[in-house]
Amino acid sequence: MEDITQQIFYSNAERAVLESTQQRAQAKQWLALLQKQGGIKMAEDRWTGLTAWLSGDLDRILSKEELLQYIDSNCIQLEEVLLSNETHPNLQWEHVVTPKYNYYQTTYNDLTYIIQQDRTRYKVFDMDGILLTETDTLVSAQNRVEELVREHADITRNAEWTTPGLTQLKTLLLAVPNIEGYNQEDATHYGDVADGKVIAWIRFGEITDGAGHHVLVLDEIQSKRHQDGRQWGYRTVADRENFSIEDYIRRVPVAPFEKQWHELALKRMLRYAAENGYDILAWTTGEQQSERYNLNAGVKSVEFKSCNKQGFPALLTWHFSNAESKVKYVSDETELSRVIGKEPSKKILNGVHRLVGDDLQGVSNGMQAFYDQILVEFANKYTKKWNNRVRDIMLPIGTEGRSQMHALDITAEMRLSLMQEQPLFKEVENPYTQKDNQNSIRQTLVELSKKFNVTINIVPTRYELPEQIMRVVNSKKSRSLFPGMYDSRTGMVHFVLSEISSVTEAGSLFLHEVIAHKGIEGLLGKKRAYQFYARVFDSLDSSTQTTLLQKHRNKFVAGAEYVAQVAERNQNPSVIKRIILFFREILRSIGFNLDIHDNEIQMMLANSKKYLQHQKTCRYQSDTKQGQMAKAANNRSSKYQQTL
């Protein structure tokens, strides 16, 4: 396997630090710089633990080298395996037992490998007696040998699921070496490669089109690990106490790129196309994938089953005439429409939860959504900076000799850029780019202030802010954006129109400021907040509920603490997803319909911990004589000090 982390992709955090002229600073200053420069991407930060590490001691001084060393030691590593040609090795193992030796041996073409047990370890040697690797089990050692054979003998699999007419067939597998293995007995889905640590793969080939262009064709982009994780949920070792044994086993070990694996795969193949001289990158359509796997044939019915009383999330189940079935998780109405088709989704939302007969007309199986919408939308967004866009192309391949596919032209400008390192996660957009006009942003903020009964002040630029706020802005001695800030002295939230890029950002900023300083109760009101906390608490298993009630006086307080703790620690993705769903639903019930990303909502909920800690401090102070004296002193000093 080849490590491609530093060759092809860069870490957003590392890039932000490298480009900084700052050589030494406090941890909180590094954290502010990273947030400003887009170096904190939640998907990456979750694995590096950078924010938590810096937050552990915000006042300590760190050099640039120390920070880079931490990032390098904890960054996400990516490795790849390239398989080629059209055959799959059928390795025959010979168990050799003599008075002196006990080992396993296999030979493929001119390659010979030996596995020898040494106490509790299995060691793999080549024909020259050189130790190649060692593992805990015989099966994993044999899997490693098969991987070595494929690396050296140019071997791939699943060639029967290939578009006719393609040549130079290959499969590229992306793996993360420092995660728990998964599905290791499943050779069809490459679980036996890289000790089960493959997070995505791409099968591809090449063709020359009618105009003589060299075309790289992606025949399949897939992730067994993350598709299963989306359906059954993820788990960590710490989750053994949170789930039943059956539920724990069914869940998938956590791995990075759970939502970005297809983006990572497409970015990798754009680089592959650029460095290997291809003129066009193309990929199959959803219809071609459906025909290949015969996904729509024999569908008897499709069932919709909600996971709760609110309707979503839900499970879609396709039932086939051969008694087989396929299940897919859908999180909301938009995803339902994307997965199954617009007309069938309307029927389901109108109460028809079992589609049969004529109701099946127009039913999609999810392939169309992935290949025709999700990949196309990401490709358009990612290549917009090169003024590129997905188009349809007709290629001389397929069962009928002609196939229409989606395609991107690899322009000279694009090729030059792609040969540089690409971002591992989503790039940072210029925060000064105004996507929506200021009137729309202003109107959104005014409506939110009325809806949530929060006093706000909206100014065109930062220079119209009140004098005491401007003193804080000027004291920062940086060019950081100040789109919004809360004044604890007056209880007012100030917003700067010129530094807010969109209506969605305005809504997100509003929620962030209010929740961090007034808590969820201050945002929703006590009644709705208690409904939210009670719903979260009631969704937990009985053992977790018991543990929480031993620490907190009632289920509302327990629910509030649990929400803040889980969101901040980011340890249980499935629980976080459920909490975010509950929060979205209660916001919608109030009339808040802006499409804010899950990561943003999670950060808001994590920020509620600041308010809870402040409340605890206030309760403690009010219960003690010293606290009452401190409170009186604070009241007196507030006449002379302006606290933000």
N, C-alpha and C positions, 0 to 999 in steps of 0.2 A: 504494500500500500504506500501511497505517496502523500506526504503532508502538503496541502495546498493552501493552508491558512494565510501564510505570509506572501505567497507567490501571486495569488489571484484576488483575495479579499482582504480588506483592512477592517480593523476594529474602529468603530466610531469614537470610542473613548480614547484609544491610543492616538488616533489622528488629531483629536482636539488638544491633547497634551503636547504632542510633538510640535504643533503649529503655534503653541503659546510661547511668548517671549518671557514668561514668568519662570524664574529659576527656583525660588523657594517661597513658600506661602503656608498659611494655616490650612488645615484640612477643609474648613468651611469655605475658604476662598477658592480652593481647588474645586470643591463641589459646585460653587456658584459659577465658576468658569466653564465647567463641563456642562452644566445645565444650559448656560447661555449659548455655547457653541454646538449644542446638539450631541454632546458626547455621552449623555445618559439616555440610552434607548432601553426601555423596560425589558424587552425580550433578551437583550444582551446583559443588562445589569443583573437580571435574575440569576444568571449563571456565573458571572464574575464576582458578584457580591460587593462591587466597588462602592456603591452608595452606603451600604451597611458598614463597610470597613472605614470609610471616611467619617461617617456619623458617629462611630464609636468614641472618638475623641476629637471634637470639632476644633479645638484650640491648639492641637499639636502642630508643630512645624514639620513640613515634608518637603524634600527636594524633588525636583522634576524627575531625577533618576530613580528615586525611591518609588514614586508613583508609577513610572513606566515599568519598573521591575515587578510591582504588584500586578499590573494589568497583564504583562507578559506571562506571569506564572499562573494566572487564573483565567486567561482568555479561552474562548471556545476554540477547540482544535478541530479541523476538518481534514479528513483523509479520503482518498478516492482509490477505487479499484476499477481498472478498465479491462473488460472482457471482449474478445473479438472472435470472428468467424461464426460457424453455425453448428458446432457440435458441443455436446456436454460429456464430460469424462465419466465413464462408468468404471470407477476404480475397484479392483478386486484385491482384497486384503488377505494375505497369507499369515496365519499364526504359527510362528516357528517356536517349538519348544524342544530344547535339548538339555542334557544335564548341566550345561554351562550357560546357555542363553535362553531367554524368554522374550520374544519381541514380535512386532507386527511389521510386515513389509508389503509395499505395493510398487508397481512399475507402470508408468504411462509413457509410451514412446521410448525415449532414452532417459527418462527421468525416474530415479529410484529414491524412495523415502522409507525410513525405518522409524518406528515408534517403540521406545523402550520404557518400561515402567521402572521408576526409581522411588521406592517407598510410596509416597502418596502423590507423586508427580509423574506425568507422562512427557517424555522428552522426544522431540522430533529431530532426526539427523538426516543429512543428505547422503549420497552414495560415497562421499569422501570422509564420512564420519564427523562432519562439522555440525555442531549443535545449532539448530535454526530457531527453535522456540520450545517452550514447555508450558503445559496446561494442567488443570486439575482433573480432567476426565479424559477417557479414551475417545469419546465421541467428539469433543472439542478439538482434540489433537488430530483426528481424522479429518474434521472440517477444515482445519488449518492447512493440512496437506493438500486437500482439494483446492483450496484457495491458491496455494503456491503453484499447483499444476496449471490452474487457469491463468495465472499471471505469466507463467513462462511458456505455456503451450498455446496461447491465444485461443481461449475457449469462451463461449457464451452459451446462453440457454434461451428457451422460449422462442426459438426461431420460427416455430409454426404459427406464432401470432404476429407475423411480420407482413407488411404491405408488399405484395408481389412486385418485382422490378427493382427493388432497392439492392444496392451492392455495398460492400465494406461494412457489414453489419457489426455493430458493437453495442455494449451495454456499459454505462458509466454509473458506478455506485458511490454515493456519498455517505461517509460514516463519521461518527464522533467517537473517538477511542476511549474517552473517560466517562462513558455512561454504562448503565446496566444492560446486558444483552437481552434480546427478546426474540421469541418465535424461532429459536435456533434449529429446530427440526424441520422447518418449512423451506425446502430448497427452491420451490417454485417462486417464492417471494423473497429469495436471497437471504433468508434468516440464517443460513449456514455460513454466510460470508462475514468476515470481520467480527467473529464471535457474536453475531446477532446485533451488531451496533450500526447497521445501515439505517439511515433515516429517510433516504429517497434514492430512486434510481431512474435513469433515462435510457430507453432502448432507441437506437437510431441507425440510420444508413445514409447513403447518398445517391444522387441521380443528377443527370444533366438535362435541363429543360430544353424546350424547342428553340430557344434563342442562344443556346450554348452556355447558359449560366450554370455554375457549379452549386448545387443545392444540397444543404444538409437537412435531412428530414427526421424529425423526432416522431417515432412511432408510438411511444408511450412515456408518460411521466407519472410516477406512482410512488406512494409511501404506504406500505402495509402498516407500519408502526403507528403513524399518525392518523391514519384512517380508523384503525382499531381504537386508538386513544380518544378520538372524537366520539366514537360510538359508546365505548364502555367507560371512559374516564381514565385519568392517570393516577399513579400512586408513587409515593416515596417510601423508604424504609420506615420513616416515622409514622406512616399511615396505618401500620399494622394494628394500632389501637383504635383507629377511627372506623374501620370497616369490618364486616364479617369476613371469615376466611374465604368463602366463595367469592365475595365481591372483590376482596384484595387480590386474589389470584387472577380474576378475569381482567382486572385493570392493567394498563400498560405502564411500564416503568417510565418515569419522566425523561424527556429528552428535549434539547433545544429545537427551535424552528417548528413548533407544533402548529402554528398558523402560517408560517412563512416558507414551508418546505418547497412549495411549488415555485415561489419567487426565487429561492436559492437555486433550484434546478434550472430554471430558465436563464438566470444570470450566468450560471456556469456554462450553459450551452451557447450563449451568445459569445462568451470568451473563446470557447472551443471553435466556433465558426470563424471568428476573427483570426485566431492564431494559425488556423489550418487552411486559410485562403478561400473559404466559401464565399459566394456572392449573395446567397439568400439562405435564411433560416426558415424552415417551414415545419408545420406540425399538423397532425391529423385532426379531422373534425369529430364532434361528438357522435354524429351519425355513423361515421366509419368505425368508430370504436364499438358502438352498439351492434353493428352488423358483424364485426369480427367475433365478438363474444356472444352473439345471438341473445342480447339482453332483453329485447322486447318480445321475442318469440315465446308463445305459450304463457303469457301473463293472464292469470285467471282473475285476480283481484288485487287491489291496493288498499291497505288499511292505514288509517291515521289514528294514533293513540296518544293523547296528551299525557304528559308527566305530572300535571297538576290541574287544579280547577280553572286556572287562568287561560289554558289553551296551549301555551308554549312554555318551555321546550316540549318537543313531541318526537315520537318515533314513527317513521314511515316504513311499512312492510310490503314488499312486492311478493305475491304468492304465484308460483308457476305451476303449470299443468303436470310437471314431473315431480311434484310434491316438494320441490326445493323452495327456499325463500331467501330474500335479501332484505336487510334492515338498515335504515339510515337515520341518523339523528338530525333534526332541524331545529334551529334556535328561535326563529321568528317567521312572520308572514312573508318577508322578502326572500328568505332562504327557501321557504316552502315553494314559492312561485318559481324560483330559480331551479330548484331540484326537480320538480314534477311537471312544470309547465303552468302557464297563466290560467287557462280555462279549468283544468282539473283542480288547481288550488282554490279558485273561486267557489267551486262546488263544495270542497272540504270546509272552507270558511263559512259557507252557508248552511253547514250542518250535516252534509253527506260524508260520513266518516268511513265508509266502505264503498269503493268504486268498483263496479262490475258492469259487464255488458257494454252498452253505449257510453256509459260514463268514463270508460277507459280511453276513449278517443282523445288523442293528443297528449297522453301520459308520457312523460320523459322519465329516464332512469337515472339521471344525475350526470351521465357522461356529457350530454349536451351542455349542461351548465358549466362543467369544469373546462372542457376543451374549447367551447365556443364563447364563453362569457368570462370566466375567472381568468384564464390565461390571456385572453385577448385584452381584457381591461388592464391587467398588470403590465403587459407588454407595451400598450399604448402609453401608459403613465410613465414607465421607466425609460422609454426611448423618446419621449417628448422633447427632452433636452437636446436631442440631435435632429429635431424636426422630422421625426420618423413616425410611421403609423402602420398598423397591421393592414394588410390587403389580402385579397383572395388570389390564388395562383392555380393554374391548371398544369398538372404534371403528367408525363407519359408513364404512369405506373398504376397499379391496382388491378383488380380482377377484370375490369372492362378496358384496361389499357389507358384510361384517363381518370385522374382523380383531382378534385378541387380541394385545396387545403388552405389553411391560414399561413401567411408568410410575412417576414420582415426583410427588407433589403439591408445588406451590410454595406453601408456607404463608407467612403474613404475616411470621413471625419469620425464616424462611429467606430470603425476598425482601429483607428489610432487611439481613441479614448478607451476602448475596451481592452487594449493591450496593457493599460495601466491597471492598478489595483482598483477593484470595485467595492462599494460598501457592503459589509456583511449583512447589515440591516438597513432599513429604509433611510434614504438620504435626508439631510436637513433642508427644508425649504427656506428661502430667504424670508425672515420674519417681517421685513418691511414691505413685502409684496401684498398689496391690498386686493383680496379676491372679491370682496363685496363692497358696495359703496357705503360711505359713512352714514348716510341717512338710514340704511337698512340696519346697520350695527347699532346706531343710536336707538332706533325704534325697538329693536330686540331687547336692549338693556332696560329701557323704560317699561316695557311690558313685563319683564321679569321682576323688576322692582315692585310693581303693583301686585303681581301675582303672589310674591313671597313676602310682601310688606317690609322691604328693606330700603332704607334711605340711601340714595346714590347721588353722585356728582359727576357729570360727564363734561369733559373739556376737549377742545380740538387738538391741542398739543400739551406736552408736559409743562410748558412755560406758563400755562394758565392755571396750574394747580395752586392751592392755597400755600401761603408762605412757609408754614411749618412742614408741609409735605415736601416742598421743594428743598428744604434744608436736608431732609433725609436723602432725597434723590442726589443732591450735589455731594453729600458726604460719602457716597459710594465710590466716587472717583473712577468710574468705569463707564463704558458705553452700553451697558445692559439696558434692555427694554424695560419700561415700567408701564405695562398696559393697564394694570389695576393694582390697587393697594387698599388695605383696610385701616381706618383710623380708629383705634380703640378709645381715644379720648372722646370722640363724638359719636362713634357707632356708625359712621358713614363709610361707604365704599366709593373710592374715586376711580374713574376709568378715563384712559387717554385714547381718544378715537384714532389718532394717527399711528398708534402702536398696536392696534388690534387688526389682524389681517382678515377676519371673516366673521360672519354671524355665528357659526359654530364655535369658533374660538371665544367669542364674547360670552356665549352661554356657558361654556366650560369654565372660563375665568370667573364668572359670577358665582357658580356653584363652589369652586375652589375657595374663594375668599370667604364666602358666607359660612361654609362647613368648617373651615379651619378655625374661625374666630367665634362662631355662634353655635357650632355643632349641628348635627342633623336635626335636632329639635328646633333650633333657631331657623332652619331652612323650611322644614315641613310643618312645624307646629307640633305640639305635644301629642295630639290625638293620632295624627298620621305617623309620626315617628314611632310611637308605641306600637302601632299596627305593624310597621316594618320590623321592629325588633322582635315582636312576638312571632311574626311569621318566620323569621330567621331561626329563632329559638325552637319553634315547633318542628322545623324541618330537620333538626339534628337528631342523632340517635340517642337513646335513653341514657347510655353511659356518659356521653358528653354533657347532656343536660344536667345529670346528677353532679358531675364534677364542677360545672359552672355555678350551680346553685349553692354548692358548699362554700364558694368564694364570694358570691354576690347575693344581695338581699332579695331580689325577685328576678323574674325572667326578662323583664324589660332592661334592667341594668346589665344582666348577664348577656342579653342579646347585643346591647350596645358595645360592651367590652369585647365580645367575640368578633363582631364585625370589624372593629378597628384593628384588633390583633391579627386576624387572618389576612386582612387586606395589606397590612404593613409588612408582615413576614413573608407573604406570597408563597406559602408552603403547600397549599391544597388547592390546585387549579379548579377542580370540579366543584368544590364548595364555594370558591370565589365566584365562579361562573353563575352559580345558583343565586348567590347574594346579589350580584350585579343585576341579574334578571328581575329579582324582587324590587330592587331600587328603581330600575327603569320603569317597571309597571306602576309604581306609586307616583313617579314623576309624571307619567302619561295621564294618570287619573286626575292630576292637577292641571294638565294642559301643557306640560313641557315636552315638546316633540322634536327637539333638535337631535340630530344623529351624532351623539358623542361616542367616541371609541371606548371600548371596554377598559383599556389601560388607563384612560383618563378618569373614568368612574372609580376604578380601583384606587388610584392615587387620592381622589377626594375622600373616599371612605377611610383610607389610611390616615389622612390629615385630621379626621375626627378625633383621633387619639390625643392630639394637642389640646383640644377643647375639654376632653374628659379628664386629662391630667390637671388642667387648670381648675376644673370644677372640684376635683379631689382636694387640691391645695386650698381652695377657698373654703371648703367645708371644714378642713382641718383647722384653718386659721380662725374661723368663726366659733369653733368649739373650744378654743383655749384662750386664757386671759392674755397671753403674749400675742396670740393671733388677733384678738380684738384691739389690742394696743397698736399692733402693726397696721391693722386696717385703718384705724383712726389717723395714724401718721401718714399713710398713703393718701387718705382723703385730703389732709392738710397740704401735703406736698403737691397734689394735683393742681392746686391753685397757681402754683409757680412753675410747674413742669408740664411740658406737652409730650405725652407718651404716645407713641405710635405702635 
